[in-house]
Amino acid sequence: MSLLAALATGLAVTVVELIGVPERRPPGKRGPAPKLQQQLERISQLPKAKQKMMSEVLDSLLAQSGR
């Protein structure tokens, strides 16, 4: 996660744009960003240790849902 944030900053893009998550709204449409996109942006602003913790939590949840 920390590498994604640093890379996104260096490339002047959002983490969501960097990982290629397609937007759920048509280009040009105004309005708030999807909740998941907002959450990813907030996570990318956290210190590296907290980003790692969030990544581990997400990995755990995704592993449980895949059972």
N, C-alpha and C positions, 0 to 999 in steps of 0.2 A: 504494500500500500504506500509506504513512504517513497518508494522509487517512482510510483505513478504520479504522486503529487509533485515531486521535484521535476520529473519529465514534463508534465503538463505545464508547470510554471515556465520552464525553459522554452517550451514551444509556444507559449502564450495561448494555450487552449485549456478547456476544462478537462477534468479527469474523464467525464462521461464522453466527451468528444474523442479523447485519446483512446479509450477502449472500444469505441465504435458502437455504443448503444444507440440505436436509431431513436430519433425523436418521435414521440407519440402524437405530436400535433403538426399540422401542415406548416411548411415554411411561411413566414409572414403573418401567421396568426398570433395575435397578442393574447397575453394572459400569463398566469403563473406557470412556472416550470413544473413538470410532474414531481410528485412527492419524492420518489426514489432519486431523481436527479438532484433535488434540493438536499437530500440526506447525504448523497455521495459528495457533493460540494462541501457540506459542513464537515464531513469526515476528513476530506483533503486539507482542511484548515487546522486540524488538530496536530499536536506534537507527535513526533514519530512513534513514541512509545504507545500513545493512545490509539494511533492508527493501527499499529500491530495488534493491539488488544481487540479492536473492532474487527479486524480481519480474522482473527482466531474465533471470535464469537460467530461471525458469519459462516466460516468454514464448518463449525460445529453444527449450526442450525441446518445448513445445507446437507451435511452428512446424515443428520437425523431424518430429514425429509425424504432422502433417497432410499431409505430402508424398505 
